[in-house]
Amino acid sequence: MTAAFHLDPIGRAGRGNSDLPTPLSQTCAVRLIDRRTGQTHRINGRPLVLFTRNPIEAIAELLSGRDASVWEARVEPIGGAA
């Protein structure tokens, strides 16, 4: 399952009225997505993906200083729960 996130007007990560993900024992892939194309942002041709057990920090890092109308972060759990 994939979840999409954005920053609210004061810079907090969120997805509407839903709760934020909490630190997990399971690793997640967090991708920066261009809303205009629906594609993962690439740097030198490689997709920008952060692998983490704390998606809140990864989302904040990826969306920091970016226009929320253009960018979103998507979180995908990897493998089974530990």
N, C-alpha and C positions, 0 to 999 in steps of 0.2 A: 504494500500500500504506500502511496506517495502523498505527501501533504505539502501544500504551497503556503508560503509565508510572505509577509511584507512588513514594512516599518510604518508605525502610526505617525501622526504629525510631529510628535515630540521624540521620535527615534526609538521607540520600544518595538521589539519584534512581536508580531501577533498574526492571527488569522481571523479577523472579525471578533465575534464573541466567544470563540472556542478557547480552551486552555492551551497554553504553550507546552511543548514537549519537555519532559524533565530529563535529567541525566539518566542514561540507560546503562544496563550491563551489556546491551547489544550495540554493536557498531552500526553507524548510519553513514550513508553517502549524502552529502549536502551539496546541491548544485545551484549555481547562479543561472537563472533563466531570463532571457530577453523576452518580455511580454509581446513585443511587436512581431517576433518571428516564432516564438515558442521553442527556440533552440537554446541549448546550453551554451553559455559564453565560452569562447575559446581564446587562449593566449598562445601565440605562435603555433596555431593549429591544433592545440591540445585542449580538451574540455577542462574547465575549471571545476574541480570536485574536491571537497574536503571530507576526509574520513574521520569520524569522531564518535565519541560516546556522549558528548554534550552538545546536542544540536542547537541549543539556545545560543551558546557562544559562537558557533560557526555561522549561524544565521546573522547575528549582530555584526560579525566581522565582514561577511560577504556583502551585506547591505549598507554598511557604514559609508556615508557620503554619496550614496547613489539615489537617483530619482525613483521613488516608489511607483510612479506611474509607468516606468519603463522596466524595472527589475523586480524579480521575485526569487525567493529561495525555495527549493523543493527538497524534502527529506525522504529518503528511502531506507528502510531497515535492510541490513545485509545479513543473510544467514538466519539461523535460529537463535532464540534467546539463550544466553549463557546461564 
